[in-house]
Amino acid sequence: MPTLLWYRRDLRVGDLPSLSAAVADDSEVLCCFVLDPRLEASSGRRRLQFLGDGLRHLRDELGGRLLITRGLPQQRIPQIAAEISATAVHVSEDFAPFGRRRDEQVQAALGEIPLVAIGSPYLVSPGRVVKDDGTPYRVFTPFFRRWREHGWRRPAATRTESTQLIDPPDLSSQAAQPVEIPDVGGQIEFPAGEAAALQHWKEFVADGLDRYEHDRDLPARNGVSRMSAYLKFGNIHPRTMAADLDLQNPGAAAYLRQLAFRDFYAAVLHHWPRSAWHNWNHEFDSIQTDTDAQAQRLFEHWKAGETGIPIVDAGMRELRATGFMHNRVRMIAASFLVKDLHLPWQWGARWFLDQLIDGDPANNQHGWQWCAGTGTDAAPYFRVFNPTLQGRKFDPDGAYVRRWVPELADVEDSHLERGQRPPGYPEPIVDHRHERAEALRRYRRISK
């Protein structure tokens, strides 16, 4: 009996439980991906390009037998399932608010055809790691301990050799007519797809993992894995990565902690879906932020990397040029926006989602709230990064700044602590000492 495998954030063939479930009974399987216009409209240019490239690679892995269609899933999936007389629709479970609402609508439209959700994009699915009383964790460290105790499965073996995949051209309905895979001309610096993800991870394990604990905070070095986009689109499962981590190695242990943060923020969004765009800590709802015309002008300077603060400008220019920004610099740039410019963290979060290839609401929004002091386990309100000192600490020789801010390429002190500001590079748009005091004043007003 035929089944339908509906791909979403799991663009691979290996270690894919939903595919294993779909082929378990030697059924004929139709693999499909639905381009949802709502998600296309909200995806930045590079993220849409990475999705398109990943779909092309997946189609090749499936021997061309991948149906790409466009429309609302609650309409397209039932139509396609009806055409092939599917006994079930198999998916990887989605825990984000949008995905959960979408899947509820699809199941309602499918009627008696079950939507079978198995597996997830995480080492431990949201909702599984909770306190003894069943309530969710609000702080990362105890979550991390329980998460380690819970553990996770080994990578899943996916059997596809004898699978009879349905060829999309054999279908005739309007709903099953293929559409062009997105190719918007977005420039991305590394290839998408499962094979590229596996190769990239293999190279990092061999050449970068031992240095990760120290080098991951230094943006001038190639010290991070840059696996986040592959994880975002499911070109690789974190289970596959965790299997390669020898936790006696400090670098591997530090890397596992980052995978745990990914699961933690997914769990936070699962339990508190409103936190996607609202303060997780409601006590900060009344904090004063600036949204007038002057605030808009400051925001444009920040987006363009023209703040006059070298480390902030380097990060923002890297983001615009590549769709990537080093995580340490993300924190510095975010702190500058919310605590030096006093702008709403949501403005910065939207810009990051528009620009980042790895843009993911759970990680992105809750990372921003950590910087703003409004989220779980957040930086306390009185922690205001001095961007110049942060630049000096994490880019001590200025190599990262010089790479992305060419105006400072020939300046001896690229962090400009000693006032050597060359012509053509702007003066700081705000005075950090003054704005730090103002930020503390605003935070203290709501803490009384």
Secondary structure, 3 states (H helix, E strand, C coil): CCEEEEECCCCCCCCCHHHHHHCCCCCEEEEEEEECHHHHHHCCHHHHHHHHHHHHHHHHHCCCCCEEEECCHHHHHHHHHHHCCCCCEEECCCCCHHHHHHHHHHHHHHCCCCEEECCCCCCCCCCCCECCCCCECCCHHHHHHHHHHHCCCCCCCCCCCCCEECCHHHCCCHHHCCCCCCCCCCCCCCCCCHHHHHHHHHHHHHHCHHHHHHHCCCCCCCCCCCCHHHHHCCCCCHHHHHCCCCCCCHHHHHHHHHHHHHHHHHHHHHHCHHHHCCCCCHHHCCCCCCCCHHHHHHHHHHHHCCCCCHHHHHHHHHHHHHCCCCHHHHHHHHHHHHHHCCCCHHHHHHHHHHHCCCCCHHHHHHHHHHHHCCCCCCCCCCCCCCHHHHHHHHCCCCHHHHHHCHHHCCCCCCCCCCCCCCCCCCCCCCCHHHHHHHHHHHHHHHHC
